[in-house]
């Protein structure tokens, strides 16, 4: 029997963020799923502890890689890792929590690498078209390619291999021929006849002569292919502008050059560059132009790859393209084209592309860590994910998934459950063991349930928003009804048009909406303003704190600027910002300073001047009830809510956080330290705080939320349902776009898009109450 140390990775004394000094084992070459409520420590264990330690150790033994790439180790990492020991250490790859606004503004081809791969195939096998005679021209000729074309002549055809010397004046002809003789050549074709170089004195006078030197006399036979290639190399070196001609005994001429040259008429073309190919220059490769592959669906690229000759299909670039487009086909997004902009995709399509980019590289012996990988995925995407983790673990890789989705849990060989709550109440190890044992353990918490048992949908709508002729993306001429002051769920497969029709609804309220996008809009009697929110979009950077994200930091700074002490010093709200006037001059508001060692990389330490407060000493003297601005940022949200209860713009969102059980979060806490499910709830909560605040001028809003609940724990789904119920009960109209039906229990109106994705979607398969009519399950 193998020793346990050979079968498990041992994590001892993990105390990162809210982890309570836990010790766990991760089975090697298996799939481990870490579950628990949002904020229970899943990301802290998987990413901020295991990944960070393994990655730092790997970089430590490969420092030259970081220096060559300009990467600084330990630089500006947002979370401090605290763990006693991890053994053994394994090089790892991580798939972070999904953030839709960080993927980029390019195209699918840029993001997946298809643009560069297909361009390299075109540069190797593509053909130019001669503008004069329409013949295909090889843009990158080689002696081997030229020899192949010569061997395509009738068998045993005799020919001269000629290298172009140029147009020579008659007075210089003798001198040129003597130079060729000294180089070892014996004959030349001058004008239209072959002459010995020693007989040039007999040539009749002309002002100029066209001279080709005879490099070799050959026979087109496979036995001489080596000699033909060698003679071609010599001819290309000797020839002016590398222009070479093959002249057969029957007068047939073939033209060659290391520049693109038409073999039919001899016209020289411009050699294409990679940049020109990427811009769509008219290269053809096996009957297809580069621009066609970019603008047509990926499924056509897949068909094109399958039609290539065997020797071409086995090249690394074509194999790689096949892997990418095959992955998109498996994920059900092969209807997209490489030229599609990422900004035009739904969050579900972006999630699938993100997973594909991570999974297209399969390594043996690597540690794969995936944080909330099921976010935004439908059943097809989850099957792709499960197949991937099973496949790589079978090849010797170790996989850790931090996720709550039941389909992902079914793929687990080993389960670790953290909890029981979030924040200070989380971070405890509730269960650790094989998946089969976990299924029969009653102490483990169920993570799957549909919200709404205690929050039923309202009985009737107070009005209707009716739209007809909605068109956007793959949605064409759709008619939609939305009940006012109710919650509507738009669901369906990824790519079925959920986000498109939701955006079309929001745009229909704009005065700039094109006429073709909307035929009729029936608003209720009271005014409605429509807004669209991407719940998976979060601002990047270590300095983005909870106070910034909730849009309350400005109110707190303005309040501190009104204190009597601030007026005496002449302080404005700018002085209470750690980015502007009031920041510490040593660390510039970061709270840490960095020192660079020759081999140790960049090390970060607490700033010795401000001691991590980020502010200058003068600013820290300004206090309210004994608390400076830095102290306020270090307090829990619940404490600040009570302390500044007289500031509604501050207290309102913080009180909602307390209702959600997230009152433990500190105002100065970086978003990077907050779990994905908590950030999703925060994203919804900050909008709810605005729309449910008393004294709004607009009586009702139409709030459209594009989100994913597939990776949420049951408790998080219940809290999300509570937020949406608050909006509904305040008289607002709520529309949820989600491929999951976890929030179906609070919805009084269903819209199911489908029946498929892309061109086969974009239609409303069902519209009505959840219990009425026949629901089509696409």
C-alpha positions in Angstrom: 0.0 0.0 0.0 1.2 3.5 -0.8 2.0 5.9 2.0 -0.7 8.6 2.7 1.8 11.4 1.9 2.0 10.0 -1.7 -1.8 10.1 -2.0 -2.8 13.5 -0.5 -1.8 17.1 -0.5 -1.8 18.1 3.2 -2.9 21.7 4.1 -2.1 22.4 7.7 -3.1 25.4 9.8 -4.9 27.5 7.1 -5.8 30.9 8.6 -6.2 33.0 5.5 -9.0 35.6 5.8 -11.8 33.8 7.9 -10.4 30.3 7.9 -10.2 29.0 11.4 -6.8 27.3 11.5 -8.2 24.3 9.6 -6.3 21.3 8.3 -7.5 19.4 5.2 -6.3 16.8 2.8 -6.6 17.0 -1.0 -6.4 13.7 -2.8 -3.9 13.8 -5.7 -5.0 12.9 -9.2 -8.7 13.2 -8.1 -11.4 15.8 -8.3 -12.1 17.7 -5.1 -15.1 20.0 -4.6 -15.1 22.7 -1.9 -18.6 23.7 -1.0 -20.3 26.1 1.5 -22.2 29.3 1.7 -20.8 32.5 0.2 -18.1 33.9 2.4 -17.5 30.6 4.2 -13.9 30.4 3.0 -14.0 28.4 -0.3 -12.0 31.0 -2.2 -9.8 31.7 0.8 -8.7 28.0 0.9 -8.5 27.2 -2.8 -7.1 30.4 -4.3 -5.7 32.6 -1.6 -4.0 29.7 0.2 -3.3 26.7 -2.0 -2.8 28.5 -5.3 -0.8 31.3 -3.8 1.6 29.1 -1.9 2.1 26.7 -4.8 2.5 29.5 -7.4 5.0 31.4 -5.2 7.1 28.2 -4.7 7.1 27.5 -8.4 8.2 31.0 -9.2 10.8 30.8 -6.4 12.6 28.0 -8.3 12.2 29.7 -11.6 13.1 33.4 -10.8 14.5 34.0 -14.3 11.1 33.5 -15.8 9.7 36.4 -13.8 12.6 38.6 -14.5 12.5 37.9 -18.3 8.8 38.6 -18.4 9.0 41.7 -16.2 6.8 40.0 -13.5 7.4 40.9 -9.8 6.7 38.2 -7.3 4.6 39.0 -4.2 3.8 42.4 -5.7 0.5 44.0 -4.8 -1.3 40.7 -4.0 -4.6 41.7 -2.4 -4.8 39.0 0.2 -2.3 38.0 2.9 -1.8 34.2 2.9 -1.6 32.6 6.3 -0.9 28.8 6.5 1.5 26.6 8.5 2.4 24.2 5.8 1.3 22.7 2.4 3.0 19.5 1.2 3.6 18.4 -1.5 3.7 21.6 -3.6 2.5 21.3 -7.2 2.7 23.8 -10.1 -0.9 25.0 -10.7 -3.2 26.9 -13.0 -6.2 28.8 -11.7 -9.5 29.9 -13.1 -10.6 32.9 -11.1 -14.1 34.0 -10.2 -16.0 35.3 -13.3 -15.9 39.0 -13.9 -17.5 39.9 -17.3 -16.1 43.4 -17.6 -12.5 42.2 -17.2 -12.4 39.9 -20.2 -11.6 42.7 -22.7 -13.0 44.6 -25.6 -11.6 42.6 -28.4 -13.1 39.8 -30.5 -13.6 36.1 -29.9 -10.7 35.4 -32.3 -8.5 37.6 -30.2 -9.6 36.1 -26.9 -9.3 32.4 -28.0 -6.2 32.9 -30.3 -8.1 31.8 -33.4 -7.0 35.0 -35.3 -3.3 34.3 -35.0 -3.6 30.6 -35.5 -5.6 30.9 -38.7 -3.3 33.6 -40.0 -0.3 31.3 -39.5 -2.1 28.6 -41.5 -2.9 31.1 -44.3 0.7 32.3 -44.3 1.9 28.7 -44.7 -0.6 27.3 -47.2 -2.5 30.3 -48.5 -2.4 31.5 -52.1 -2.5 35.0 -53.8 -4.5 35.6 -56.9 -2.7 37.2 -59.9 -4.7 40.3 -60.9 -3.7 39.9 -64.6 -4.4 36.3 -65.3 -6.3 35.0 -62.2 -3.8 32.2 -61.5 -3.1 31.2 -57.9 0.3 32.4 -56.7 2.3 30.9 -53.8 3.0 33.9 -51.5 6.0 32.1 -49.8 7.7 29.9 -52.3 10.6 27.6 -51.3 12.9 25.4 -53.4 11.0 22.3 -52.2 7.7 23.8 -53.4 9.3 24.8 -56.7 10.7 21.3 -57.2 7.3 19.9 -56.7 5.8 22.0 -59.4 8.6 21.1 -61.8 8.0 17.4 -61.2 4.3 18.0 -62.2 5.6 18.4 -65.8 5.2 15.4 -68.1 7.7 12.7 -67.0 11.2 13.0 -68.2 10.7 16.5 -69.6 14.1 18.0 -70.3 14.5 21.6 -69.3 17.0 24.4 -68.6 17.1 26.1 -65.2 17.8 29.8 -65.9 18.7 32.6 -63.5 17.9 36.1 -64.5 20.9 38.4 -64.8 19.2 41.5 -66.2 19.0 43.8 -69.2 22.7 44.3 -70.2 24.0 47.0 -72.5 25.9 45.5 -75.5 29.1 47.2 -74.5 29.0 45.5 -71.1 27.9 42.0 -72.3 31.4 40.6 -72.6 32.4 41.8 -69.1 29.3 40.2 -67.6 29.9 36.9 -69.4 33.5 36.8 -68.2 32.3 37.2 -64.6 29.8 34.4 -65.0 32.6 32.2 -66.4 34.8 32.9 -63.4 31.8 31.7 -61.2 31.8 28.4 -63.0 28.9 28.8 -65.4 29.2 27.7 -69.0 26.1 28.8 -70.9 23.6 31.7 -70.9 20.4 32.4 -72.7 20.8 35.8 -74.3 17.6 37.2 -75.7 16.0 34.0 -77.1 19.0 31.8 -77.8 21.4 29.6 -75.8 25.1 30.6 -76.1 28.4 29.3 -74.7 29.8 32.1 -72.6 33.0 32.0 -74.6 31.1 32.8 -77.8 29.5 36.1 -76.8 31.6 38.0 -79.4 29.5 36.4 -82.1 26.2 37.9 -80.8 24.6 40.5 -83.1 24.4 44.1 -81.9 21.5 45.3 -79.9 21.4 48.3 -77.5 20.3 46.0 -74.7 20.2 42.2 -74.2 18.1 40.1 -71.8 20.5 37.7 -70.1 19.7 34.5 -68.2 22.5 32.3 -67.0 22.0 28.5 -67.4 22.4 27.1 -63.9 21.7 23.5 -64.9 20.2 21.2 -67.5 17.9 18.7 -65.9 15.2 16.1 -66.4 11.9 16.2 -64.5 12.1 12.9 -62.7 11.7 12.0 -59.0 15.1 10.5 -58.9 16.7 13.9 -59.4 14.6 15.8 -56.9 17.6 16.5 -54.6 19.6 17.9 -57.5 16.7 20.0 -58.7 16.3 21.5 -55.3 20.0 22.3 -54.9 20.1 23.8 -58.4 17.1 26.0 -57.5 18.8 27.3 -54.4 21.9 28.2 -56.5 19.7 29.9 -59.1 17.9 31.9 -56.4 21.2 33.1 -55.0 22.6 34.1 -58.4 19.5 35.6 -60.0 18.8 39.3 -59.9 15.7 39.9 -57.7 15.7 36.0 -57.2 13.9 35.6 -60.5 14.3 32.0 -61.9 12.9 30.5 -65.1 12.4 26.9 -66.2 12.5 26.5 -70.0 11.5 23.1 -71.4 12.7 21.8 -74.8 9.2 22.3 -76.2 9.2 26.0 -75.3 7.1 25.9 -72.1 8.2 28.4 -69.5 7.7 28.4 -65.7 8.6 31.4 -63.5 9.9 31.1 -60.0 11.2 33.5 -57.3 11.4 33.7 -53.5 9.0 36.6 -54.0 5.4 35.8 -55.1 5.5 35.5 -58.8 2.9 34.3 -61.3 4.1 31.2 -63.0 1.9 32.0 -66.0 2.7 35.6 -66.8 5.7 36.3 -64.7 4.1 39.2 -62.7 5.7 39.8 -59.3 3.3 40.3 -56.5 3.8 41.8 -53.0 4.6 39.3 -50.3 1.9 39.4 -47.6 2.7 40.1 -44.0 1.0 38.7 -40.9 -0.5 42.1 -40.1 -2.0 42.3 -43.7 -3.5 38.8 -43.3 -5.0 39.8 -40.0 -6.6 42.8 -41.7 -8.2 40.5 -44.3 -5.9 40.7 -47.3 -7.2 38.5 -50.2 -5.3 35.3 -49.4 -7.1 32.1 -50.2 -6.4 28.8 -48.4 -8.0 25.7 -49.9 -10.8 27.8 -51.4 -11.6 30.0 -48.5 -10.5 33.6 -47.7 -9.3 34.7 -44.3 -12.1 37.2 -44.0 -14.7 34.5 -44.7 -13.5 32.4 -41.8 -13.5 35.4 -39.5 -17.0 36.6 -40.3 -18.8 33.2 -40.6 -19.8 31.0 -37.7 -17.2 28.9 -36.1 -19.1 25.8 -37.2 -17.9 26.6 -40.8 -14.3 26.8 -39.5 -14.8 23.4 -38.1 -16.0 22.1 -41.4 -13.1 23.7 -43.2 -10.6 22.1 -40.9 -12.1 18.7 -41.5 -11.8 19.2 -45.3 -8.1 19.9 -45.3 -5.7 17.4 -46.7 -4.3 14.9 -44.2 -0.7 16.3 -44.2 -2.0 19.8 -43.6 -4.6 18.7 -41.0 -1.7 17.1 -38.9 0.2 20.4 -38.5 0.2 21.9 -34.9 -1.6 25.1 -35.9 -4.5 23.2 -37.6 -4.7 20.8 -34.7 -4.9 23.7 -32.3 -7.7 25.4 -34.3 -9.5 22.1 -34.3 -9.3 21.9 -30.5 -10.7 25.4 -30.0 -13.5 25.2 -32.5 -14.3 21.7 -31.4 -14.6 23.0 -27.8 -16.9 25.8 -28.9 -19.0 23.1 -30.7 -19.2 21.0 -27.6 -20.2 24.1 -25.5 -22.9 24.9 -28.0 -21.5 28.3 -29.1 -20.2 27.4 -32.5 -22.8 29.7 -34.0 -20.5 32.7 -33.0 -17.9 34.0 -35.4 -14.3 34.8 -34.5 -15.0 38.4 -35.5 -17.8 38.8 -32.9 -17.0 41.4 -30.3 -16.9 40.3 -26.7 -19.0 43.3 -25.8 -21.9 41.9 -27.8 -21.9 38.6 -25.9 -24.1 37.6 -23.0 -22.6 36.8 -19.6 -23.3 33.1 -20.3 -21.5 33.1 -23.6 -18.6 34.9 -22.0 -18.5 32.3 -19.2 -18.3 29.5 -21.8 -15.5 31.2 -23.7 -13.6 31.8 -20.4 -13.9 28.1 -19.6 -12.8 27.1 -23.1 -9.7 29.2 -22.9 -8.8 27.6 -19.6 -9.6 24.0 -20.6 -8.1 24.0 -24.1 -4.7 23.3 -22.6 -4.5 19.9 -20.9 -1.4 19.2 -18.7 -0.3 16.1 -16.9 0.6 16.3 -13.2 -0.7 19.9 -12.9 -2.9 21.2 -10.1 -6.1 22.8 -11.6 -7.9 25.2 -9.2 -11.3 26.6 -10.5 -13.2 29.2 -8.5 -17.0 29.2 -9.2 -16.5 27.5 -12.6 -20.3 26.8 -13.1 -21.2 30.5 -12.9 -23.2 31.4 -16.0 -23.1 27.9 -17.5 -26.1 25.9 -18.7 -26.3 22.1 -18.6 -24.2 21.8 -21.8 -21.5 23.9 -20.3 -21.5 22.0 -17.1 -21.2 18.7 -19.0 -18.2 20.1 -20.8 -16.6 21.2 -17.5 -17.3 17.7 -15.9 -15.8 15.9 -18.9 -12.7 18.2 -18.7 -12.0 17.6 -15.0 -12.6 13.9 -15.3 -10.3 13.7 -18.3 -7.4 15.6 -16.8 -7.6 13.9 -13.4 -7.5 10.6 -15.3 -4.2 11.7 -16.9 -2.6 12.5 -13.5 -3.8 16.0 -12.8 -5.2 17.1 -9.4 -8.4 19.3 -9.6 -9.9 21.5 -6.9 -13.3 23.1 -7.6 -14.8 25.8 -5.3 -18.5 25.5 -6.3 -22.0 24.7 -5.0 -23.6 23.4 -8.2 -25.1 19.9 -7.7 -23.9 18.7 -11.2 -20.4 19.7 -10.3 -20.7 18.0 -6.9 -21.7 14.8 -8.6 -18.4 14.8 -10.5 -16.4 15.0 -7.2 -14.3 12.2 -5.9 -13.8 14.1 -2.6 -15.8 16.8 -0.8 -14.7 19.5 1.6 -17.5 21.6 3.2 -16.9 24.8 4.9 -19.3 26.9 7.0 -21.6 27.0 8.7 -22.1 30.7 7.9 -20.3 33.5 6.2 -17.5 35.8 7.5 -16.7 35.3 11.2 -19.3 32.6 11.4 -17.7 30.6 8.5 -14.2 29.2 7.9 -14.9 26.0 9.9 -14.4 22.6 8.5 -17.8 20.9 8.5 -17.1 17.8 6.5 -14.1 16.2 4.7 -14.2 12.9 2.9 -15.1 10.8 -0.1 -18.1 12.0 -2.1 -19.9 8.7 -1.5 -19.6 9.2 2.3 -20.8 12.8 2.0 -24.0 11.7 0.4 -25.0 9.7 3.4 -23.9 12.3 6.0 -26.7 14.2 7.7 -24.5 16.9 9.1 -23.8 18.3 5.7 -25.9 21.2 4.5 -27.9 21.0 1.3 -26.8 23.6 -1.2 -29.5 23.3 -3.8 -33.0 24.6 -3.5 -35.3 27.0 -5.3 -35.9 30.2 -3.5 -39.3 31.5 -2.8 -41.0 29.2 -0.3 -41.6 32.1 2.1 -41.7 34.7 -0.6 -44.6 33.8 -2.9 -45.2 35.8 -6.1 -47.9 38.4 -6.0 -51.3 37.5 -7.3 -52.0 40.2 -9.9 -50.2 42.9 -11.9 -51.1 46.6 -11.5 -50.4 47.2 -15.2 -48.5 45.9 -18.2 -45.6 47.0 -20.2 -46.3 45.7 -23.7 -43.7 45.8 -26.4 -43.9 44.5 -30.0 -41.3 44.2 -32.7 -38.3 43.9 -30.4 -35.1 43.3 -32.4 -31.6 42.9 -31.1 -29.0 40.3 -31.6 -30.7 37.0 -32.6 -34.1 38.3 -31.4 -36.2 39.4 -34.4 -39.6 41.0 -34.2 -40.5 39.6 -30.8 -43.6 40.7 -28.8 -43.3 40.8 -25.0 -45.5 41.6 -22.1 -44.1 42.5 -18.6 -46.3 42.8 -15.5 -45.7 46.0 -13.6 -44.6 45.8 -10.0 -43.9 42.1 -10.4 -40.9 39.9 -10.9 -40.4 38.4 -14.3 -37.9 35.6 -15.1 -36.4 35.4 -18.6 -34.7 32.0 -18.9 -33.6 29.6 -21.6 -30.3 28.2 -22.9 -27.2 30.3 -23.1 -27.3 32.2 -26.4 -31.0 31.9 -26.7 -31.5 35.7 -26.6 -32.2 36.4 -22.9 -29.7 39.3 -22.6 -30.6 40.5 -26.1 -34.3 40.8 -25.5 -33.7 42.3 -22.0 -31.4 45.0 -23.5 -34.0 45.7 -26.2 -36.6 46.2 -23.5 -34.4 48.8 -21.8 -33.5 50.5 -25.0 -37.2 50.7 -25.9 -37.6 53.3 -23.1 -35.0 55.5 -24.7 -36.0 58.3 -27.1 -33.1 57.3 -29.3 -34.4 53.9 -30.0 -34.4 53.1 -33.8 -37.8 52.7 -35.3 -37.1 49.2 -36.4 -36.4 48.1 -32.8 -39.8 48.9 -31.4 -43.2 49.0 -33.0 -45.4 49.7 -29.9 -44.8 50.5 -26.2 -47.7 50.4 -23.8 -46.5 51.9 -20.6 -48.6 52.0 -17.3 -50.2 55.2 -16.3 -47.3 56.2 -14.0 -43.8 57.0 -15.3 -41.2 54.2 -15.6 -37.5 54.4 -16.1 -35.7 51.3 -17.3 -32.2 50.3 -16.3 -29.9 47.3 -17.1 -27.5 45.8 -14.6 -24.8 43.2 -15.2 -24.5 41.5 -11.8 -21.2 39.8 -12.8 -19.3 43.0 -13.6 -17.0 44.3 -10.8 -14.4 47.1 -10.8 -10.8 45.8 -10.8 -7.9 46.7 -8.5 -6.7 46.3 -5.0 -7.9 49.8 -4.0 -11.5 49.2 -4.8 -13.0 48.8 -1.4 -16.5 48.0 -0.1 -17.1 51.7 0.6 -16.2 52.6 -3.0 -18.3 49.8 -4.4 -21.4 50.8 -2.4 -20.9 54.5 -3.5 -20.9 55.6 0.2 -17.2 56.7 0.6 -17.9 60.1 -1.0 -20.7 60.7 1.6 -18.4 59.7 4.4 -15.6 62.0 3.2 -18.0 64.9 2.8 -19.3 64.4 6.3 -15.7 64.4 7.7 -15.0 67.6 5.8 -17.9 69.3 7.7 -16.5 68.6 11.1 -15.2 71.7 13.0 -11.7 70.4 13.1 -11.6 70.0 9.4 -12.8 73.6 8.9 -9.9 74.8 11.1 -7.4 72.9 9.0 -9.1 73.9 5.8 -9.7 70.3 4.8 -12.1 69.4 1.9 -13.4 66.0 1.0 -10.3 65.5 -1.2 -8.2 65.3 2.0 -10.1 62.3 3.2 -9.3 60.3 0.0 -6.3 58.0 0.1 -5.9 58.7 -3.6 -5.8 62.5 -3.5 -4.6 65.1 -1.1 -4.9 63.3 2.2 -2.9 60.1 1.4 0.3 59.1 3.1 3.2 60.6 1.1 5.4 57.5 1.7 3.1 54.7 0.4 0.8 57.0 -1.6 -2.3 55.7 -0.1 -1.7 51.9 -0.5 -0.8 51.2 3.1 2.2 49.2 2.0 5.7 49.8 0.6 7.7 47.5 -1.6 11.3 46.6 -1.7 13.0 44.8 -4.6 15.7 42.2 -4.0 18.0 40.9 -6.7 16.6 37.4 -6.4 13.7 37.5 -4.0 11.5 39.7 -6.2 9.4 42.5 -4.8 8.4 42.2 -1.2 5.6 44.3 0.3 5.5 45.5 3.9 3.3 47.7 6.0 4.2 51.3 5.5 6.3 52.5 8.5 5.0 56.1 8.2 1.2 55.6 8.3 1.3 52.1 9.7 -1.1 50.9 7.1 -3.7 53.6 7.7 -3.1 55.1 4.2 -3.5 58.6 5.4 -1.2 61.4 6.5 -0.9 62.3 10.2 -2.9 65.6 9.9 -5.9 63.8 8.4 -5.9 61.2 11.1 -6.3 63.9 13.7 -9.8 64.6 12.5 -12.1 62.4 14.4 -15.8 61.8 15.0 -16.7 60.2 18.3 -13.1 59.1 18.6 -13.0 57.5 15.1 -10.7 58.8 12.3 -11.5 58.2 8.7 -9.1 55.3 8.8 -10.9 53.9 11.8 -14.2 54.1 10.0 -12.8 52.1 7.1 -11.6 49.5 9.5 -15.0 49.0 11.2 -17.7 46.4 10.3 -20.5 47.6 8.1 -23.1 46.9 10.9 -21.1 49.1 13.3 -20.8 52.0 10.8 -24.5 51.7 10.0 -25.4 52.5 13.6 -22.6 55.1 14.0 -23.6 57.1 11.0 -27.3 56.3 11.1 -28.1 60.0 10.5 -26.6 59.8 7.0 -29.3 57.8 5.0 -27.1 57.5 1.9 -24.5 55.6 4.1 -26.8 53.8 6.6 -29.3 52.5 4.0 -26.9 50.2 2.0 -25.1 49.1 5.2 -28.3 48.1 6.9 -29.2 46.0 3.9 -25.8 44.3 4.2 -26.6 43.6 7.8 -29.9 42.0 6.7 -28.0 39.8 4.3 -25.7 38.6 7.1 -22.8 40.5 5.6 -22.5 43.1 8.4 -19.1 41.7 9.3 -17.5 43.1 6.1 -15.3 46.1 6.7 -15.7 49.3 4.7 -12.1 49.4 3.8 -12.0 45.8 2.8 -10.8 45.1 -0.8 -13.2 43.5 -3.2 -10.5 41.0 -3.9 -11.0 39.6 -0.4 -14.7 39.0 -0.9 -16.1 35.8 -2.4 -17.9 35.7 -5.8 -21.3 35.0 -4.3 -20.9 37.8 -1.8 -19.9 40.2 -4.6 -22.9 39.2 -6.6 -25.2 39.9 -3.6 -23.4 43.2 -3.0 -23.9 44.2 -6.6 -27.6 43.7 -6.3 -27.8 45.2 -2.8 -26.2 48.5 -3.8 -28.9 49.0 -6.4 -31.7 47.9 -4.1 -30.5 50.5 -1.5 -30.9 53.2 -4.1 -34.2 52.2 -5.5 -35.9 51.5 -2.2 -34.7 54.7 -0.6 -37.6 57.0 0.5 -38.2 60.2 -1.5 -37.4 59.0 -5.0 -38.8 61.3 -7.7 -39.6 58.5 -10.1 -42.4 56.4 -8.8 -41.3 53.2 -10.3 -38.3 51.7 -12.1 -38.0 48.8 -14.5 -34.9 47.0 -13.2 -33.3 44.4 -15.4 -30.7 42.2 -13.8 -28.4 39.9 -16.0 -27.1 37.4 -13.5 -26.2 33.8 -12.8 -27.3 31.9 -9.7 -26.0 28.4 -10.7 -23.0 28.6 -8.4 -24.8 30.0 -5.4 -25.4 28.2 -2.2 -29.0 27.8 -1.0 -28.7 30.4 1.6 -27.3 32.9 -1.0 -30.2 32.2 -3.3 -32.6 32.9 -0.4 -30.9 36.2 0.3 -31.0 37.2 -3.4 -34.7 36.5 -3.4 -35.1 38.7 -0.4 -33.4 41.6 -2.3 -35.6 41.2 -5.3 -38.7 41.0 -3.2 -37.7 44.3 -1.6 -37.7 45.9 -5.0 -41.0 44.4 -5.9 -42.6 45.4 -2.7 -41.4 49.0 -3.2 -43.4 49.2 -6.4 -40.6 48.5 -8.9 -40.8 46.1 -11.8 -38.0 43.5 -11.8 -36.8 41.4 -14.7 -34.2 38.6 -14.1 -32.2 37.1 -16.9 -30.8 33.7 -15.7 -30.3 30.4 -17.4 -31.0 28.8 -14.0 -34.5 28.7 -12.4 -33.2 28.9 -8.8 -35.3 32.1 -8.3 -38.4 30.8 -10.0 -40.3 30.7 -6.7 -40.5 34.5 -6.4 -41.4 35.1 -10.1 -45.0 35.6 -11.2 -44.3 35.8 -14.9 -42.1 33.5 -17.1 -40.5 34.2 -20.4 -38.6 31.2 -21.9 -36.3 31.9 -24.8 -35.2 29.3 -27.3 -35.6 26.8 -28.6 -31.8 26.7 -29.2 -28.9 29.0 -29.2 -27.7 31.6 -31.7 -29.6 31.4 -35.0 -31.8 28.6 -33.7 -32.8 30.8 -30.7 -34.2 34.3 -30.4 -37.8 33.2 -30.1 -40.2 33.3 -27.2 -41.1 29.7 -26.6 -43.4 30.5 -23.6 -44.7 33.6 -22.0 -47.1 33.5 -19.0 -47.4 32.5 -15.3 -45.3 29.7 -14.1 -48.3 27.4 -13.6 -50.3 28.4 -16.7 -50.1 27.0 -20.2 -47.6 24.5 -21.5 -44.1 25.4 -20.8 -41.5 24.6 -23.4 -38.3 23.4 -22.0 -35.7 24.2 -24.7 
